[in-house]
């Protein structure tokens, strides 16, 4: 660089000399000094207009001051002759870069009779010398770059929703695709238009973006519906691409690896490979905004992303995003949807809300310096203080605001920050453009504020640390706690000593009384323990153990319903006749001897004795706790009782006495069991099952075990039974009844089939139950 007084600055490079003066942007040509900063920016000190910054000539703008018909550029394309076409809200401006002066600009407007609408939304060079023009409300026009006025295609008016064109793209099989708010139209000049809608596979009917990839596929974006693809030779059918969320695509591009990048209005950029989303980039990844407006790939494979807050560049082999805003030279600031074009020379054009921006590719090197960041201001309770590291704040100074910043002359607007407060936050806060952090109501403690900055090149600085402490109030300090501990400790020690003296005197008196009372208590305890044991033994002899425990804990026993219980009744046939020939003492002794044997048998089989009524004996299996083998055990017990009474009969006949003959009835069903009353507790069972079991006994035959059909279904695989048919039972009608003859041979330990073998006992758990009862 060289400077000339009152003439500006001359730059000497490989292309020759270039003069910078008022005509090229300098506000003053009187230069006093210039210097280059660490980011490569040229700082220029002028004589009368202050300082200026030159950031290189990568970005060039084309605005209404340069002849653009209107500054909102919605579409950009390059014609075959190298001229640039810009679609705006005021018509079309055609720029000839090779010309200069008024002849370099041509305008097409409604006022001149060239267009049907000035609101141009899409431009397409179809490669055959024609430029297609899509408008907001004037339909589709066709222009020939060789001259002549654009020709409207009125035949499409019925197919265009509101006569609006939203996007244009070439068709691999010939013709073009026209996006509208009512679907996608394939137009082949001279042919019949074809319309794609959701019925043809589109994700939605409101088309927002179109793109042709290197394989001949056409990508279609639709509002709030997602992405669809039309493959070559698909016979006018589209296929939806599942991206895992509802999006509105705004633009597409293809990178050097064949991946498709999809810009969205709210979710940043999605990258699709082989039909699957492989990456997502948003503001937390380095984008200036999640609202992506345009995408394009340059000749070097770099991806350029236009957003509503500026421009990002993603280099081919880099993982970071460069950022360009108005401070970098991207004067458009806000890119417009789909308005991006790559020229034959490799440069890029972006349509923006403030004209068109021309990006010169491969012009100069990008400086990648680590940004410098510092904590600038500390505000405590809204009062500003010097940001001195390690400051101590009182317990009333709990509202803290920390202001920080990074100086970047290259692009201050692209700088982003992350911060966290050790002692309050466990992780970095989201990336932000804000330059202050507010912490109201901090509790006393030591804090470390960490902040780092990222420049437009995506480079993060090392975190800057700022230490401060919020002191506790005096009554929460360590020395106050120490004094209080000492006072409390002294008071406790004095009180303890005083109480010790009193207790020693009382202990002497108490020891004498204790000795006297101990002797009395020991004697009473022994007597109580003996009585308690006798009472518990008596209670267990009256009630089941579970019921006894419940009575001791709650003072009462709750009646419970048992869904499957086997009830056994026995009765002596001819008991009254035999009893008349015996004295009362003999009768009671014989019944007692008989029922003692019954008790022993049902105890071994885990059955519960319910009661005796005269010469009748009643027991049940499956109460008070459930037992899956209650029926088998009840029948085994009945067979053993039958054998006992058979021996009893033979003994009495041998002694010349009249024998007692026993009838046994067994039935299975639900019962209610429990203890009723408050005096003379007795465990009993109620229900139709008890009545039916009684009818089994009364309907049986002497010396036989008579079981019901419900019991038979449970034991038939283990016992040989004889079906009696349906027998009339009193008040019960006809009931299926069976005589149990014996245990089946494979489960019997003897030839008669009256004793179960080890297999049968194991299946019924008889040995285990017997040990528990013992």
Buried (B, 14 or more C-beta within 10 A) or exposed (E): BEBEEEEBBBBEEEEEEEBBBEEEEBEBBBBEEBEEBEBBBBBBBBEEBEEBEBBBBBBBBBBBEBBBBBBBBBBBBBBBEEBBBBBBBBBBBBBBBEEEEEEBBBBBBBEEEBBBBBBBBBBBBBEEEBBBBBBBBBBBBBBBBEEEEBEBBEEBEEBBBEBBBBBBBBBBBEBBBBBBBBBBBBBEEEEEBBBBEBEBBBBBBBBBBBBBBEEBBBBBBBBEBBBBBBBEEBEEEBBBBEBEEEBBBBBBBBBEEEBBBBBBBBBBBBBBEEEEBEEBBBBEBBBBBBBBBBBBBBEEEBBBBBBBBBBBBBBEEEEBBBBBBBBBBBBBBBBBBBBBBBBEEEBBBBBBBBBBBBBBBEEEEBBBBEBBBEBEBBBBBEEEBEBEEEBEBEBEBBBBBBBBBBEBBBBBBBBBBBBBBEBEBEEEBEBEEEBBBEBEEBEBEEBBBBBBBBBBBBBBBEBBEBEBBBBBEEEEBEEEEEEEEEEEEEEEEEEEEEEEEEEEEEEEEEEEEEEEEEEEEEEEEEEEEEEEEEEEEEBEEBBBBBBBBBBEEEEEBEEEEBEBBBBBBBBBBEBEEBBEEBEEEEBEEBBEEBBEBBBEBBBBBBBBBBEBEEBBBBBBBBBBEEBEBBBBBBBBBBBBBBBBBBEBBEEBEEEEBEBBBBBBBBBBBEBBBBBEEEEEBEBBBEBEBBBBBBBBBEBBEBBBBBBBBBBBEBBBEBBBBEEBEEBEBEEBEEBBBBBBBBBBEEBBBEEEBBBBBEEBBEEBBBEEBBEEEE
